[in-house]
């Protein structure tokens, strides 16, 4: 069970965007919360209070991945 810790929406967004950049650059296998926080000027303690498990942070970031909620393009109707 995750205990919710309040985090300002703009700071939460900065963290999620930093995770996006880190995953795109390093991949999930090399993802490190402390290194990400240092590179992006974020507070590692605040991040770990809100997301004690790095997997939870990654899952939240993936749920908000740019374009993740985009619908597939409408290419017309295909008849068979």
PyMOL CGO cylinders between C-alpha atoms (Angstrom):
from pymol import cmd
from pymol.cgo import CYLINDER

trace = [
    CYLINDER, 0.00, 0.00, 0.00, 1.37, 3.40, -0.98, 0.3, 1, 1, 1, 1, 1, 1,
    CYLINDER, 1.37, 3.40, -0.98, 1.10, 6.30, 1.43, 0.3, 1, 1, 1, 1, 1, 1,
    CYLINDER, 1.10, 6.30, 1.43, 0.32, 9.49, -0.48, 0.3, 1, 1, 1, 1, 1, 1,
    CYLINDER, 0.32, 9.49, -0.48, 2.63, 12.39, 0.27, 0.3, 1, 1, 1, 1, 1, 1,
    CYLINDER, 2.63, 12.39, 0.27, 1.58, 15.77, -1.03, 0.3, 1, 1, 1, 1, 1, 1,
    CYLINDER, 1.58, 15.77, -1.03, 3.82, 17.21, -3.68, 0.3, 1, 1, 1, 1, 1, 1,
    CYLINDER, 3.82, 17.21, -3.68, 3.11, 20.39, -5.58, 0.3, 1, 1, 1, 1, 1, 1,
    CYLINDER, 3.11, 20.39, -5.58, 1.70, 19.65, -9.04, 0.3, 1, 1, 1, 1, 1, 1,
    CYLINDER, 1.70, 19.65, -9.04, 4.40, 21.64, -10.82, 0.3, 1, 1, 1, 1, 1, 1,
    CYLINDER, 4.40, 21.64, -10.82, 7.17, 19.81, -8.92, 0.3, 1, 1, 1, 1, 1, 1,
    CYLINDER, 7.17, 19.81, -8.92, 5.51, 16.44, -9.57, 0.3, 1, 1, 1, 1, 1, 1,
    CYLINDER, 5.51, 16.44, -9.57, 5.38, 17.34, -13.28, 0.3, 1, 1, 1, 1, 1, 1,
    CYLINDER, 5.38, 17.34, -13.28, 9.10, 18.24, -13.23, 0.3, 1, 1, 1, 1, 1, 1,
    CYLINDER, 9.10, 18.24, -13.23, 9.88, 14.85, -11.68, 0.3, 1, 1, 1, 1, 1, 1,
    CYLINDER, 9.88, 14.85, -11.68, 7.76, 12.96, -14.23, 0.3, 1, 1, 1, 1, 1, 1,
    CYLINDER, 7.76, 12.96, -14.23, 9.40, 14.85, -17.12, 0.3, 1, 1, 1, 1, 1, 1,
    CYLINDER, 9.40, 14.85, -17.12, 12.83, 14.08, -15.65, 0.3, 1, 1, 1, 1, 1, 1,
    CYLINDER, 12.83, 14.08, -15.65, 11.92, 10.38, -15.51, 0.3, 1, 1, 1, 1, 1, 1,
    CYLINDER, 11.92, 10.38, -15.51, 10.82, 10.54, -19.17, 0.3, 1, 1, 1, 1, 1, 1,
    CYLINDER, 10.82, 10.54, -19.17, 14.18, 12.03, -20.16, 0.3, 1, 1, 1, 1, 1, 1,
    CYLINDER, 14.18, 12.03, -20.16, 16.15, 9.53, -18.08, 0.3, 1, 1, 1, 1, 1, 1,
    CYLINDER, 16.15, 9.53, -18.08, 14.26, 6.53, -19.45, 0.3, 1, 1, 1, 1, 1, 1,
    CYLINDER, 14.26, 6.53, -19.45, 14.70, 7.77, -23.01, 0.3, 1, 1, 1, 1, 1, 1,
    CYLINDER, 14.70, 7.77, -23.01, 18.41, 8.36, -22.46, 0.3, 1, 1, 1, 1, 1, 1,
    CYLINDER, 18.41, 8.36, -22.46, 19.46, 5.46, -20.20, 0.3, 1, 1, 1, 1, 1, 1,
    CYLINDER, 19.46, 5.46, -20.20, 16.65, 2.91, -20.38, 0.3, 1, 1, 1, 1, 1, 1,
    CYLINDER, 16.65, 2.91, -20.38, 14.86, 1.24, -17.52, 0.3, 1, 1, 1, 1, 1, 1,
    CYLINDER, 14.86, 1.24, -17.52, 17.79, -1.02, -16.58, 0.3, 1, 1, 1, 1, 1, 1,
    CYLINDER, 17.79, -1.02, -16.58, 20.09, 1.93, -15.86, 0.3, 1, 1, 1, 1, 1, 1,
    CYLINDER, 20.09, 1.93, -15.86, 17.46, 4.19, -14.26, 0.3, 1, 1, 1, 1, 1, 1,
    CYLINDER, 17.46, 4.19, -14.26, 18.64, 5.58, -10.91, 0.3, 1, 1, 1, 1, 1, 1,
    CYLINDER, 18.64, 5.58, -10.91, 16.55, 7.97, -8.81, 0.3, 1, 1, 1, 1, 1, 1,
    CYLINDER, 16.55, 7.97, -8.81, 19.54, 9.64, -7.13, 0.3, 1, 1, 1, 1, 1, 1,
    CYLINDER, 19.54, 9.64, -7.13, 21.40, 10.20, -10.39, 0.3, 1, 1, 1, 1, 1, 1,
    CYLINDER, 21.40, 10.20, -10.39, 18.22, 11.54, -12.01, 0.3, 1, 1, 1, 1, 1, 1,
    CYLINDER, 18.22, 11.54, -12.01, 17.63, 13.94, -9.13, 0.3, 1, 1, 1, 1, 1, 1,
    CYLINDER, 17.63, 13.94, -9.13, 21.21, 15.23, -9.35, 0.3, 1, 1, 1, 1, 1, 1,
    CYLINDER, 21.21, 15.23, -9.35, 21.11, 15.71, -13.12, 0.3, 1, 1, 1, 1, 1, 1,
    CYLINDER, 21.11, 15.71, -13.12, 17.77, 17.55, -13.02, 0.3, 1, 1, 1, 1, 1, 1,
    CYLINDER, 17.77, 17.55, -13.02, 18.27, 19.58, -9.83, 0.3, 1, 1, 1, 1, 1, 1,
    CYLINDER, 18.27, 19.58, -9.83, 15.55, 17.74, -7.90, 0.3, 1, 1, 1, 1, 1, 1,
    CYLINDER, 15.55, 17.74, -7.90, 15.36, 16.79, -4.21, 0.3, 1, 1, 1, 1, 1, 1,
    CYLINDER, 15.36, 16.79, -4.21, 15.95, 13.05, -3.96, 0.3, 1, 1, 1, 1, 1, 1,
    CYLINDER, 15.95, 13.05, -3.96, 14.44, 12.92, -0.44, 0.3, 1, 1, 1, 1, 1, 1,
    CYLINDER, 14.44, 12.92, -0.44, 11.18, 14.53, -1.61, 0.3, 1, 1, 1, 1, 1, 1,
    CYLINDER, 11.18, 14.53, -1.61, 11.03, 12.10, -4.53, 0.3, 1, 1, 1, 1, 1, 1,
    CYLINDER, 11.03, 12.10, -4.53, 11.63, 9.09, -2.29, 0.3, 1, 1, 1, 1, 1, 1,
    CYLINDER, 11.63, 9.09, -2.29, 9.01, 10.24, 0.22, 0.3, 1, 1, 1, 1, 1, 1,
    CYLINDER, 9.01, 10.24, 0.22, 6.39, 10.45, -2.56, 0.3, 1, 1, 1, 1, 1, 1,
    CYLINDER, 6.39, 10.45, -2.56, 7.59, 7.36, -4.44, 0.3, 1, 1, 1, 1, 1, 1,
    CYLINDER, 7.59, 7.36, -4.44, 9.39, 5.07, -1.95, 0.3, 1, 1, 1, 1, 1, 1,
    CYLINDER, 9.39, 5.07, -1.95, 9.72, 2.40, -4.63, 0.3, 1, 1, 1, 1, 1, 1,
    CYLINDER, 9.72, 2.40, -4.63, 11.41, 3.43, -7.90, 0.3, 1, 1, 1, 1, 1, 1,
    CYLINDER, 11.41, 3.43, -7.90, 9.05, 1.09, -9.77, 0.3, 1, 1, 1, 1, 1, 1,
    CYLINDER, 9.05, 1.09, -9.77, 6.08, 3.21, -8.62, 0.3, 1, 1, 1, 1, 1, 1,
    CYLINDER, 6.08, 3.21, -8.62, 7.79, 6.33, -9.95, 0.3, 1, 1, 1, 1, 1, 1,
    CYLINDER, 7.79, 6.33, -9.95, 8.50, 4.67, -13.29, 0.3, 1, 1, 1, 1, 1, 1,
    CYLINDER, 8.50, 4.67, -13.29, 4.92, 3.39, -13.56, 0.3, 1, 1, 1, 1, 1, 1,
    CYLINDER, 4.92, 3.39, -13.56, 3.49, 6.85, -12.89, 0.3, 1, 1, 1, 1, 1, 1,
    CYLINDER, 3.49, 6.85, -12.89, 5.84, 8.38, -15.46, 0.3, 1, 1, 1, 1, 1, 1,
    CYLINDER, 5.84, 8.38, -15.46, 4.86, 5.75, -18.04, 0.3, 1, 1, 1, 1, 1, 1,
    CYLINDER, 4.86, 5.75, -18.04, 1.18, 6.46, -17.38, 0.3, 1, 1, 1, 1, 1, 1,
    CYLINDER, 1.18, 6.46, -17.38, 1.89, 10.10, -18.27, 0.3, 1, 1, 1, 1, 1, 1,
    CYLINDER, 1.89, 10.10, -18.27, 4.22, 9.45, -21.20, 0.3, 1, 1, 1, 1, 1, 1,
    CYLINDER, 4.22, 9.45, -21.20, 3.79, 12.10, -23.89, 0.3, 1, 1, 1, 1, 1, 1,
    CYLINDER, 3.79, 12.10, -23.89, 1.28, 10.85, -26.45, 0.3, 1, 1, 1, 1, 1, 1,
    CYLINDER, 1.28, 10.85, -26.45, 0.29, 7.85, -24.31, 0.3, 1, 1, 1, 1, 1, 1,
    CYLINDER, 0.29, 7.85, -24.31, -3.38, 8.86, -24.43, 0.3, 1, 1, 1, 1, 1, 1,
    CYLINDER, -3.38, 8.86, -24.43, -3.38, 9.65, -28.13, 0.3, 1, 1, 1, 1, 1, 1,
    CYLINDER, -3.38, 9.65, -28.13, -5.88, 7.81, -30.27, 0.3, 1, 1, 1, 1, 1, 1,
    CYLINDER, -5.88, 7.81, -30.27, -4.67, 5.95, -33.32, 0.3, 1, 1, 1, 1, 1, 1,
    CYLINDER, -4.67, 5.95, -33.32, -5.03, 7.97, -36.51, 0.3, 1, 1, 1, 1, 1, 1,
    CYLINDER, -5.03, 7.97, -36.51, -8.25, 7.60, -38.45, 0.3, 1, 1, 1, 1, 1, 1,
    CYLINDER, -8.25, 7.60, -38.45, -7.12, 6.13, -41.74, 0.3, 1, 1, 1, 1, 1, 1,
    CYLINDER, -7.12, 6.13, -41.74, -10.57, 5.49, -43.09, 0.3, 1, 1, 1, 1, 1, 1,
    CYLINDER, -10.57, 5.49, -43.09, -12.77, 2.45, -43.39, 0.3, 1, 1, 1, 1, 1, 1,
    CYLINDER, -12.77, 2.45, -43.39, -11.31, -0.77, -44.74, 0.3, 1, 1, 1, 1, 1, 1,
    CYLINDER, -11.31, -0.77, -44.74, -13.60, -3.15, -46.57, 0.3, 1, 1, 1, 1, 1, 1,
    CYLINDER, -13.60, -3.15, -46.57, -12.86, -6.81, -46.69, 0.3, 1, 1, 1, 1, 1, 1,
]
cmd.load_cgo(trace, "trace")
